[in-house]
Amino acid sequence: MLRYLREHIRIYAAENKALLGFFFAGFILRLLFSHFYPLTLDKSWSRFLAPFSFERIASEIKADSTSPIMTYLVHKLFKSFNQEVLIRLPFWLSGFASLFFIYNISEKRISSIAIASLSFFIVKEGSIARMHSLTLLFSCASLYFFLRTFESSRKENFIMFSFFSILTAYNFYPALSLTASLFACYFILSKDSASPLRYYLTSFFLFLFLSVPAFYFLDVFSLKSRFISDFSLPTGAFLPYLLHSFSFSEEFFPYKEIKSIKIILFSLITMPVLFIFIKGVTARFSVKIKIVSFSMLFSLLIFFLVSLKIPKVLYSPKYLICLYPGFVYIMSRGIDALSRLKSLIFLSLTAAVNIAAFYKGIIHNKENWRLAAEVVSSIVEPNEKIFIFSEQMKYPFSFYYKKTFISLSDKIDSEKIWSENPSAILYIKSHDYEGRSSIYQNEIEKKLKLTWYLKNGDIEFFRYKER
């Protein structure tokens, strides 16, 4: 039996070396990210590090993180072993598991795994301790079982589709747009109702609906005659930016920073993605590609309506991660429609950009509290008081910096600074929330003189001594 199993595995591995290679590369990238990326930037991570009960952690992060079940699991793992990598473990495993659904959704195309396994956008958002990794996993499963329901009409598939749709909405309620879109597509495109006239009328009205957000977000007034350095990416370019982020992440081109010459560079790197995406929609048109394309369009429309109330939902690609499996399916169709040489060139360039983004995202982290703790440990002087103002970011700093420091809350309390009449202060800040950090600095500068300053990303260090 064991000999048969080993032989079966050997034959499968020989026939699927490329597939296994991409799965292995995706696994290693997520593992490396979990190890090297410090606990930073995210409210959820910092709360997990805090000496709070599970009930308080769940209460404080319920609007920003993930489901109570995952919160409980991570809380128990971290409190039991006190290892930061265990905070990410359930999340990056969930993100990695989504690759198997993406592979099957994309009709077992190797190009789909080549895209999804190496995408730094998915490596990052599918590994951090927030709701995005589970949203990705549940939406992948929901789309997979919906497509199986559409093809076979089996009751079991519909039950699984409903189950994962409920989990998707429970984990991140705006992702309910995908479920609503799939149901809408089912009634529009099912064989019993999809007459040519109805299909063309539906397409026409759908185009009109989608024109509303397109015109709303296209800021034509930003194209007025100005100096070239003042030009920024029009707001209406968010849709191609979404495709760019799904392909390459946001490391090199943060949306609000695309100005001047960066517009040209962004266009050059995004044009091949747009070309292949359009080719993926139009190549060998079928009912399945209709479902995926229309569901993505309907979802974007719903997200647009939500963004009128909560603007950041649409402007952050991570909140639209539920659309990622459909994106990969369409891109894999487009890549397979190219010649072998062109597809290899595109996949090689995509892999190179994502590996570079991976390196940049880890090495040039703007809020690296692990590095901040190392800096403080190396420069702190005897009898120097250390103050930190960063609200919830005091938790990751305290995790890395095991010695004594004083945390300043967002409620201004000047007496906390001068209670021991310090003659030297090392002041650390990350964000100047509503100018409250500056108030503390002004208080310090009334009595002490700034003698040293260092800026590392978004973290700033100030040393004050007696005049």
ABEGO torsion letter per residue (X at the ends): XAAAAAAAAAAAAAAAAAAAAAAAAAAAAAAAAAAABBBBGBAAAAAAABBBBAAAAAAAAAAABBBAAAAAAAAAAAAAAGBAAAAAAAAAAAAAAAAAAAAAAAGGBAAAAAAAAABAAAAAAAABBBAAAAAAAAAAAAAAAAAAAAAAGBAAAAAAAAAAAAAAAAABAAAAAAAAAAAAAAAAABAAABBAAAAAAAAAAAAAAAAAAAAAABBAAAABBBBAAABBBBAAAAAAAAAAAAAAEAAABBAAABBEAAAAAAAAAAAAAAAAAAAAAABGBBAAAAAAAAAAAAAAAAAAAAAAABAAAAABAAAAAAAAAAAAAAAAAAAAABBAAAAAAAAAAAAAAAAAAAAAAAAABABBAAAAAAAAAAABBBGBBBBBBAEAAAAAAAAABABBBBBBBABBBAAAAAAAGBABBBBBBABBBGGAAAAAAAAAAAABBBABBBBBEABBBBBBBBX
